[in-house]
Amino acid sequence: MGEQRAVFFDVDDTLYDHLEPLRQALDRLISPPDGFPYEQVYHRFRHYSDLLSARHGHVNDPANAGDLEDMREQRIQLALAEFGIDVDREQAAAIQAAYLEGQFDIRLFPGAQELIRELQERGDVVGVITNGPMEHQMNKVRALGLDKLVGLDRVFVSGAVGMDKPDPRLFRHVNEATGTEPGASWYIGDSWNNDVIGALEVGWTSVWFNHRNVVEPFATGHQPHHILGGYEELRSVLLGG
């Protein structure tokens, strides 16, 4: 009998639609024109979020609280500017506040809850690994019902652990805390830098959840084991049909 398999999911834009709260915030605060490319804006928003987070260091450190607010407003300004919309810091702060408010009115992607339960019935260790401040991410975890679905002992928030993805120490911490092995561990996530690279660097099986059909140059030299666009495909790979 082989090692017990571990299957861990990212949260934002992997278990639920992270675009929807941003779409609602933009609709409320700037009234974008017809045909506004929300998905493209979202992709650039995430790009700048990752870029600025890396530049500012560990954003979950309380000492960096001011940096975190600056980063959150800057990513909105930079992303919107690429699409011809200029907002000042006050407008960006208002969009950010509306975006945060909307992040707790969320639900799992169709098929996600069913897949998690099937994996648990199979005997897999199932949980989540997410970057962000402890309280903020735990509010999302509870809004999605993940605290009951996978159990709090299998919820790993970078702000609580003290390390952010793609830091390999975070993935090693998860293995140690759950008694699992890297060679039997899978990670499913939408972020190339945080999720794909993070998992591959520690020997986990990497699934790039590319449901937005993002084109990546693969310039980092990393190659995920699977590139999937939805939960039916993911179920087929994880459960064989």
C-alpha positions in Angstrom: 0.0 0.0 0.0 1.4 3.4 -1.0 1.8 6.6 1.0 -1.4 8.5 1.9 -2.0 11.1 -0.7 -2.4 14.8 0.3 -4.4 17.2 -1.9 -4.2 20.8 -1.0 -6.0 23.7 -2.7 -5.3 27.4 -3.0 -8.3 29.5 -2.0 -8.6 32.7 -4.0 -9.6 32.1 -7.6 -9.1 28.3 -7.2 -12.0 27.3 -4.9 -14.2 30.4 -5.6 -14.5 33.1 -8.3 -12.1 35.8 -7.0 -13.1 38.1 -10.0 -16.7 38.6 -8.8 -16.0 40.8 -5.8 -13.6 42.9 -8.0 -16.2 43.2 -10.7 -18.8 44.4 -8.2 -16.5 46.9 -6.7 -15.5 48.4 -10.1 -19.2 48.5 -11.2 -20.1 50.4 -8.0 -17.3 52.9 -8.0 -16.3 53.6 -11.6 -19.1 52.4 -13.8 -16.9 50.8 -16.6 -18.1 51.1 -20.2 -19.9 48.3 -22.0 -17.6 45.6 -23.1 -15.1 46.3 -20.3 -12.5 43.5 -20.2 -13.0 42.4 -16.5 -11.0 39.2 -16.9 -8.0 40.9 -18.4 -8.1 43.6 -15.7 -8.3 40.9 -13.0 -5.3 39.1 -14.5 -3.2 42.3 -14.4 -4.6 43.1 -10.9 -3.3 39.7 -9.7 0.0 40.3 -11.5 0.6 43.6 -9.7 -0.6 42.1 -6.4 2.1 39.3 -6.6 4.7 41.7 -7.9 4.2 44.3 -5.2 3.9 41.7 -2.5 7.3 40.3 -3.4 8.8 43.8 -3.5 7.4 44.7 -0.1 8.5 41.4 1.5 6.3 39.5 4.0 3.1 41.6 3.8 1.5 39.7 6.7 4.0 41.1 9.2 2.1 43.7 11.4 5.1 46.0 11.0 4.3 46.2 7.2 0.6 47.1 7.6 1.1 50.5 5.9 2.9 48.8 3.0 0.0 46.4 2.7 -2.5 49.2 2.3 -0.2 51.0 -0.2 0.2 47.8 -2.2 -3.5 47.1 -2.3 -4.2 50.6 -3.6 -1.3 50.6 -6.1 -2.3 47.3 -7.7 -5.7 48.8 -8.5 -4.2 52.0 -10.0 -1.7 50.1 -12.1 -4.1 47.5 -13.4 -6.8 50.1 -14.4 -4.2 52.4 -15.9 -3.3 49.7 -18.5 -6.9 49.9 -19.7 -7.1 53.7 -19.9 -8.7 54.3 -16.5 -6.8 56.6 -14.1 -7.9 56.7 -10.5 -6.3 58.6 -7.6 -5.3 57.1 -4.3 -8.6 58.1 -2.7 -10.6 56.3 -5.4 -8.4 53.3 -5.3 -8.9 53.1 -1.5 -12.7 53.2 -2.1 -12.5 50.4 -4.7 -10.3 48.4 -2.4 -12.8 48.8 0.5 -15.7 47.7 -1.6 -13.6 44.8 -3.0 -12.8 43.6 0.5 -16.4 43.9 1.6 -17.5 41.7 -1.3 -15.0 39.0 -0.6 -17.1 37.5 2.1 -20.2 37.1 0.0 -18.7 34.1 -1.9 -19.4 30.5 -2.7 -17.4 27.5 -3.8 -17.1 26.8 -7.5 -19.7 24.2 -8.7 -18.2 20.8 -8.2 -15.6 21.9 -5.6 -17.4 20.7 -2.5 -18.3 17.4 -4.1 -14.8 16.7 -5.2 -13.4 17.5 -1.8 -15.8 15.0 -0.2 -15.0 12.3 -2.8 -11.2 12.8 -2.1 -11.9 12.5 1.7 -13.9 9.3 1.1 -11.0 7.9 -0.9 -8.8 8.5 2.2 -6.8 11.5 1.0 -5.7 14.2 3.4 -7.4 17.3 2.0 -6.8 20.9 3.0 -6.0 24.5 1.9 -3.0 26.7 1.8 -3.5 30.4 1.2 -1.5 33.6 1.4 -2.8 36.6 3.3 -3.5 38.0 6.7 -4.8 35.4 9.2 -8.1 37.1 10.1 -8.9 38.2 6.5 -8.3 34.7 5.0 -10.1 32.9 7.8 -13.2 35.0 7.2 -13.1 33.7 3.6 -12.5 30.1 4.8 -15.6 30.4 7.0 -17.7 32.1 4.3 -16.9 29.2 2.0 -17.6 26.6 4.8 -14.1 25.2 4.5 -13.6 25.2 8.3 -16.3 22.5 8.5 -15.5 20.8 5.1 -11.8 20.2 5.6 -11.3 21.1 9.3 -9.3 23.9 10.8 -6.3 21.7 11.4 -5.9 21.4 7.6 -6.3 25.1 6.9 -2.9 26.8 6.5 -2.8 30.6 6.2 0.5 32.3 5.5 -0.2 35.1 8.0 -0.5 32.6 10.8 2.4 30.4 9.8 4.8 33.3 9.1 5.8 32.3 5.6 4.2 33.2 2.2 3.9 31.0 -0.9 6.1 30.3 -2.9 8.5 29.9 0.1 9.3 26.2 0.2 9.3 26.2 4.0 5.5 26.8 4.0 4.9 23.6 2.0 7.4 21.7 4.1 5.5 22.9 7.2 2.3 21.6 5.8 3.9 18.2 5.2 5.2 18.1 8.8 2.0 19.3 10.3 -0.1 16.7 8.4 2.3 13.8 8.5 2.4 13.6 4.7 5.3 13.3 2.2 6.2 15.7 -0.7 6.2 12.8 -3.2 2.5 12.0 -2.4 1.3 15.6 -2.1 -0.6 17.6 -4.7 -1.3 21.3 -4.9 -4.0 23.0 -7.0 -3.7 26.7 -7.6 -4.2 29.5 -10.2 -1.0 31.5 -9.5 2.0 30.7 -11.6 4.5 32.2 -9.2 2.9 31.3 -5.9 1.3 28.0 -6.6 3.0 26.3 -9.6 6.5 27.3 -8.7 6.0 26.9 -5.0 4.7 23.3 -5.3 7.3 22.2 -7.9 10.2 23.5 -5.9 9.4 21.1 -3.0 8.6 18.1 -5.1 4.9 18.2 -5.0 2.6 17.3 -7.9 1.6 20.7 -9.3 -1.8 21.4 -10.9 -2.1 24.8 -12.5 -5.8 25.7 -12.3 -5.9 27.9 -15.3 -9.6 28.4 -15.6 -9.1 31.9 -17.1 -7.0 30.6 -19.9 -4.1 32.8 -19.0 -1.1 32.6 -21.4 2.2 32.2 -19.5 5.6 32.3 -21.2 7.0 29.5 -19.0 10.1 31.7 -18.8 10.8 30.4 -15.3 11.6 27.0 -16.7 8.9 25.3 -14.5 6.4 23.0 -16.0 3.3 21.9 -14.0 2.3 18.3 -14.1 -1.2 19.2 -15.2 -2.9 22.3 -16.6 -6.6 22.2 -16.1 -9.5 24.6 -16.6 -12.3 23.4 -14.4 -13.6 21.0 -11.8 -14.7 18.2 -14.1 -11.2 18.0 -15.5 -9.7 18.2 -12.1 -12.0 15.4 -10.8 -11.0 13.2 -13.8 -7.3 13.7 -13.0 -7.6 13.2 -9.2 -10.1 10.3 -9.3 -9.5 8.8 -12.6 -12.9 9.5 -14.2 
